[in-house]
Amino acid sequence: MKKLVLLLVIAVSCNGFAQKMKDSILSKKLDKYRQLSVSLPKSYNKDAKKTYPLLFLLDGDYLFEPFQGALSYGNYWDDLPEVIIVGLDQNRDNERADDCTFDDSTGLPEGKGESFFEFIGGELIPFLQNKYRISPFKIIAGHDVTAGYMNLFLYKDNPLFNAYISLSPELATEMEVRVAERLATFKQNIFYYQSSADGDIKKMRAKITTLDENIKAVTNPNLNYKYDDFKGASHYSLVLYSIPSALYQFFASYQPISTSEFQEKIVKLESGYVDYLKNKYDVLEKALGIKMSIRLNDFKAIEAAILKNKAYGEFEQLAQLSRKMYPKSMLGDYHLAMYYENTGDIKNAVKYYQNGFQMQEIGDLTKDMMLGKADELRGQIKKK
């Protein structure tokens, strides 16, 4: 399975995103221009009010394409949302080493490393927020030394980022303790992913393992954490395994209702199927800042659960929700017709099937189907 995901990430074209653009910012903190790579979603120019999560990549010169490919593939199947991707080039004039300068005794940035920290928080992120339509949900990612460095943003009282993708981090002094302690304090949703591999750099694995153990001991309900320790991967190849794993972890609530979710969670409920659907999309908006209409297939999943458990009364609630989501479509009338048909009120069922004929078709609901159901039920009335 892992090999399949890896091959798909490598092979996929970037059809879900615009082409990579180059941008730059003049930093007063660093007294130089810094180069950026930017990719905007294809839908970016279709809705001037829509905002998108930000994925900010340290080591953008080599992490940009793998992340863009994974996101493009996931978005094609509607498993991952559209995001704005910004990669910072750190592979010029030894910038990477300068950017991540630490004080060995304190584990905090010093010199150029401190200036770089202030550049990201005080210059770069405000620059991006002013130029692009970025939602409140922001992800940062890095590899080895930059993965360790990005943990510094967790130390702030109000961190810039909501989610962290730490790929084989080179951890500074006491970071394996401090990061876990900090994650335990968050009152809002915080997402953290880290990875290593059996072929990773040995001197780094001990601290990574300790940090994993410390984070797993944290009982904060607001923490969403995952650690991958890949078998048969190296310090470099683990990146391609990690990227889809991290993205699918962070955006799990975005994904459509799957067969396993339906069978293991929804259909086992005694009631509250419509509430489950509402909560799924409420979580998506509150945790990830993504507001979207409920997918038609998710409505169909709830329909199936209601029918399977004979909870026909919930079709009324479902009708209210479907009318709110798709007011011009026949979906609301269809759900009301389903309510009346399954509760034995055939006359009202016929009425709402007929009403639906006047509305717009949606999915597999057609005018012919609505009229056909109305005629079928009229036949039952005549026989009686």
C-alpha positions in Angstrom: 0.0 0.0 0.0 2.8 2.4 0.9 4.6 1.7 -2.3 1.4 2.3 -4.3 0.9 5.7 -2.6 4.5 6.6 -3.3 4.2 5.8 -6.9 1.0 7.7 -7.3 2.6 10.8 -5.7 5.5 10.6 -8.0 3.5 10.0 -11.2 0.6 12.4 -10.7 0.4 15.5 -12.7 -0.5 18.8 -11.0 -3.9 19.2 -12.6 -5.5 20.4 -9.4 -3.4 23.5 -9.1 -2.1 26.3 -11.2 1.4 26.2 -12.4 4.2 27.1 -9.9 4.8 30.8 -9.8 7.9 32.6 -8.6 7.6 35.4 -6.1 10.0 37.2 -3.7 10.0 39.4 -0.7 12.5 42.0 0.5 13.3 41.3 4.1 14.4 44.1 6.3 15.3 41.6 9.1 17.6 39.6 6.7 18.6 42.6 4.6 18.0 40.7 1.4 15.4 39.3 -1.0 14.1 35.8 -0.3 12.7 33.7 -3.1 9.4 32.0 -3.0 7.5 29.4 -5.0 3.7 29.7 -5.0 0.9 27.5 -6.3 -2.7 28.7 -6.2 -5.8 26.4 -6.6 -7.4 26.3 -10.0 -10.6 27.7 -8.4 -8.8 30.7 -7.0 -10.1 33.2 -9.5 -13.6 31.8 -9.6 -14.7 33.2 -6.2 -13.2 36.4 -4.9 -14.4 35.7 -1.4 -13.2 32.2 -1.0 -10.2 31.6 1.3 -7.9 28.6 1.4 -5.6 26.9 4.0 -1.9 27.8 3.7 0.8 25.1 3.4 4.1 26.8 4.1 7.2 24.8 3.2 10.6 25.3 4.6 13.1 23.7 2.2 10.7 24.7 -0.5 13.3 24.2 -3.2 12.9 20.4 -2.9 9.7 19.8 -0.9 7.4 21.9 -3.1 6.8 19.4 -6.0 6.2 16.3 -3.7 3.6 18.2 -1.7 2.0 19.7 -4.7 1.7 16.3 -6.3 0.2 14.7 -3.3 -2.3 17.5 -2.8 -3.2 17.4 -6.5 -3.9 13.7 -6.4 -5.9 13.9 -3.2 -8.0 16.8 -4.5 -8.7 15.0 -7.7 -10.6 12.3 -5.7 -12.0 15.0 -3.3 -10.1 13.5 -0.4 -8.0 16.6 0.2 -9.0 20.3 -0.1 -7.5 23.0 -2.3 -4.8 24.9 -0.5 -2.4 27.7 -1.2 1.2 26.3 -1.3 4.2 28.5 -0.6 7.7 27.2 -0.6 10.7 29.2 0.7 13.9 28.6 -1.2 16.7 27.9 1.3 19.3 26.4 -1.0 21.2 29.5 -2.0 24.4 31.0 -0.4 24.2 28.6 2.5 20.9 30.2 3.6 19.6 27.0 5.1 22.4 26.7 7.7 22.1 30.4 8.5 18.4 30.4 8.8 18.4 27.5 11.3 21.2 28.8 13.6 20.6 27.7 17.2 22.3 28.4 20.5 23.5 24.9 21.6 23.0 25.6 25.3 19.5 27.0 25.2 18.1 25.4 22.1 16.8 28.8 20.9 17.6 30.6 17.7 20.5 33.1 17.8 22.1 35.5 15.4 20.8 34.9 11.8 18.5 32.2 13.1 16.7 34.7 15.3 16.5 37.1 12.5 15.0 34.4 10.3 12.4 33.6 13.0 11.4 37.3 13.1 11.3 37.4 9.3 8.8 34.5 9.0 6.5 35.8 11.8 6.8 39.6 11.2 7.3 39.9 7.5 6.6 36.8 5.4 3.3 35.6 6.9 1.8 39.1 6.9 3.0 39.6 3.3 1.3 36.3 2.2 -1.9 37.2 4.1 -2.1 40.6 2.4 -1.4 39.2 -1.1 -3.4 35.9 -1.1 -6.7 34.8 0.3 -5.5 32.7 3.2 -7.9 31.1 5.7 -7.0 30.9 9.5 -5.7 27.3 9.1 -2.0 27.3 8.4 0.4 24.4 8.0 4.2 24.5 8.2 6.5 21.7 7.1 10.2 21.0 7.1 12.8 18.3 6.8 15.7 17.5 9.3 17.2 20.8 10.5 14.2 22.9 9.2 11.8 20.4 10.8 13.5 20.9 14.1 13.6 24.7 13.6 9.8 25.0 12.9 9.1 23.7 16.4 10.1 27.1 17.7 6.8 28.5 16.5 5.1 26.3 19.0 6.9 28.1 21.8 5.0 31.3 21.1 1.9 32.2 23.1 -0.1 32.5 19.9 1.6 30.3 17.4 1.4 31.3 13.7 0.6 27.8 12.6 -2.1 25.3 13.5 -0.4 22.2 12.0 3.2 20.9 11.8 4.7 18.4 9.5 8.0 17.3 10.9 10.0 15.1 8.6 12.9 13.4 10.4 13.6 16.4 12.6 17.0 17.3 13.9 15.9 18.4 17.3 17.7 21.2 19.2 18.5 21.1 22.9 15.6 19.9 25.1 13.2 20.0 22.2 12.2 16.4 22.7 10.8 17.6 26.1 9.7 21.1 25.4 7.5 20.3 22.3 5.5 17.7 24.2 5.0 20.1 27.1 3.9 22.8 24.8 1.4 20.6 23.0 -0.2 19.7 26.3 -1.2 23.3 26.9 -3.2 24.2 23.8 -6.8 25.2 24.3 -7.5 25.2 20.5 -7.1 22.4 17.9 -3.4 21.7 17.2 -2.2 19.1 14.6 1.3 17.6 14.8 2.9 14.9 12.6 6.4 13.6 12.7 8.2 10.7 11.0 11.4 8.7 10.9 12.6 5.4 9.4 14.8 2.4 10.2 17.2 3.8 7.6 17.2 7.3 9.1 20.3 9.0 10.5 21.0 7.2 13.8 22.1 10.2 15.9 18.7 11.8 15.3 16.4 8.8 15.9 16.9 8.7 19.7 15.6 12.2 20.2 12.8 11.6 17.7 11.7 8.4 19.5 11.8 10.2 22.9 9.7 13.0 21.5 7.2 10.5 20.2 6.9 8.8 23.6 6.5 12.2 25.3 3.8 13.4 23.0 1.9 10.1 23.3 1.8 10.7 27.0 0.0 14.0 26.5 -3.8 13.8 27.2 -4.8 17.0 25.6 -8.1 16.4 23.7 -7.3 19.3 21.3 -4.1 17.5 20.1 -4.3 15.6 16.8 -1.0 13.6 16.7 0.5 10.9 14.5 4.0 9.4 14.2 5.2 7.2 11.4 8.3 5.0 11.6 8.8 3.6 8.1 10.5 0.3 7.4 12.9 0.1 4.5 13.1 3.9 4.0 16.0 6.2 4.2 16.4 9.8 5.6 15.4 11.1 2.2 12.9 8.5 0.9 10.8 8.8 4.1 9.7 12.2 2.9 7.7 10.7 0.0 6.0 8.2 2.4 5.3 10.9 5.0 3.7 13.6 2.9 0.4 11.8 2.0 0.2 10.3 5.5 0.4 13.7 7.1 -2.0 15.4 4.8 -4.6 12.6 5.1 -4.2 12.9 8.9 -4.8 16.6 9.0 -7.6 16.6 6.5 -9.4 13.5 7.7 -12.6 15.4 8.5 -12.6 16.8 4.9 -13.0 13.4 3.3 -16.4 12.2 2.0 -18.1 9.5 4.1 -16.4 6.3 3.2 -17.7 2.7 3.3 -15.8 2.0 6.5 -17.1 5.2 8.2 -20.6 4.3 7.2 -20.3 0.7 8.5 -18.2 1.4 11.6 -19.7 4.7 12.8 -22.9 5.8 11.2 -25.1 2.7 10.7 -24.3 1.6 14.3 -25.9 4.7 15.7 -29.3 4.2 17.3 -30.4 7.7 16.2 -28.9 11.1 15.3 -27.9 10.4 11.7 -28.6 13.9 10.5 -26.8 15.3 13.5 -23.8 13.2 12.6 -23.8 14.8 9.1 -24.1 18.3 10.5 -21.3 17.8 13.0 -19.0 16.4 10.4 -19.2 19.6 8.4 -19.2 21.8 11.5 -15.9 20.2 12.6 -14.5 20.8 9.1 -15.3 24.5 9.4 -14.2 25.1 13.0 -11.0 23.0 12.9 -9.8 23.6 9.4 -11.6 26.9 8.4 -13.1 25.1 5.4 -16.8 26.0 4.7 -18.5 24.0 2.0 -21.8 22.6 1.0 -22.6 19.1 2.2 -21.7 16.6 -0.6 -24.6 14.9 -2.3 -23.0 11.5 -1.7 -22.9 12.2 2.0 -26.6 12.9 1.9 -27.1 9.6 0.2 -25.1 7.8 3.0 -27.4 9.3 5.6 -30.4 8.3 3.6 -29.2 4.7 3.5 -28.6 4.7 7.3 -32.1 6.1 8.0 -33.6 3.4 5.8 -31.5 0.6 7.2 -32.4 1.5 10.7 -36.0 2.4 9.9 -35.5 5.8 11.5 -37.9 7.4 9.1 -38.7 10.4 11.3 -35.2 11.7 10.5 -36.1 12.3 6.9 -37.9 15.5 8.0 -34.7 16.8 9.5 -32.8 15.7 6.4 -35.2 17.6 4.2 -34.6 20.8 6.2 -30.8 20.4 5.8 -31.0 19.5 2.1 -33.2 22.5 1.4 -30.7 24.7 3.1 -27.8 23.3 1.1 -29.5 22.9 -2.3 -32.5 25.3 -2.2 -33.2 25.2 -6.0 -32.9 21.4 -6.3 -35.5 18.7 -5.8 -33.5 17.1 -3.0 -35.6 18.6 -0.1 -38.9 17.6 -1.7 -37.5 14.1 -2.3 -36.5 13.7 1.4 -40.0 14.9 2.5 -41.6 12.5 0.0 -39.4 9.7 1.5 -40.6 10.7 5.0 -44.3 10.5 4.1 -43.9 7.4 1.9 -42.2 5.4 4.7 -44.6 6.6 7.4 -47.7 5.6 5.4 -49.0 9.0 4.3 -49.1 8.2 0.6 -51.1 11.3 -0.4 -48.4 13.7 0.9 -45.7 11.5 -0.5 -47.3 12.0 -4.0 -47.6 15.7 -3.4 -43.9 16.1 -2.7 -42.7 13.9 -5.5 -44.8 16.1 -7.8 -43.4 19.2 -6.2 -39.9 18.0 -6.8 -40.7 17.8 -10.6 -40.7 21.6 -10.6 -37.2 21.9 -9.1 -33.8 21.4 -10.6 -32.4 17.9 -11.1 -29.5 16.8 -8.9 -27.4 13.7 -8.9 -29.5 10.7 -9.8 -32.7 12.6 -8.9 -34.4 13.4 -12.2 -37.8 14.7 -13.2 -38.7 11.4 -14.8 -37.9 9.6 -11.6 -40.0 12.0 -9.4 -43.0 11.6 -11.7 -42.5 7.9 -11.9 -42.6 7.6 -8.1 -45.7 9.8 -7.9 -47.5 7.7 -10.5 -46.5 4.5 -8.7 -47.9 5.7 -5.4 -51.1 6.9 -7.0 -51.6 3.4 -8.3 -51.3 2.1 -4.7 -54.0 4.6 -3.7 -56.4 3.5 -6.5 -55.9 -0.2 -5.5 -57.0 0.6 -2.0 
